[in-house]
Amino acid sequence: MTNNIIQKTLTLTEYDFFVKHLSIVNVFLPVHLTPKEIEVLAMFMSLTGDIAEDRFGTSARKIVMTKLNLSAGGLGNYLKSLKTKGFIQNNEIIPILHPKSDEQPYMFKLIKKDE
């Protein structure tokens, strides 16, 4: 039998890169992110420049609220949930959620168990 490796290369915007990355790693996390939590985290992760220095500060929150059409209360609820689940600690996104670079390869294997 031949090994049919499923592979795909995607070229994405920075925000979409983070959404896709978080969606992929979410499968392996013991506690899962909701689709909206993925969007919120991806938007914060895609912030660059000076605004990224204070990633969860007032200016960054305003940008995220505007781009994702969220109220302050709605964003606050998502951030509280992300902290409760342990994805944000000490005002930082935990390292396991960060891709290694602008190009992130993935490799995993599925093995069907005999019953």
Sequence and secondary structure as in RCSB ss.txt:
>XXXX:A:sequence
MTNNIIQKTLTLTEYDFFVKHLSIVNVFLPVHLTPKEIEVLAMFMSLTGDIAEDRFGTSARKIVMTKLNLSAGGL
GNYLKSLKTKGFIQNNEIIPILHPKSDEQPYMFKLIKKDE
>XXXX:A:secstr
             HHHHHHHHHHHHHTT SS   HHHHHHHHHHHT  GGGGGGTTSHHHHHHHHHHHT  HHHH
HHHHHHHHHTTSEETTEE GGGS SSSS            
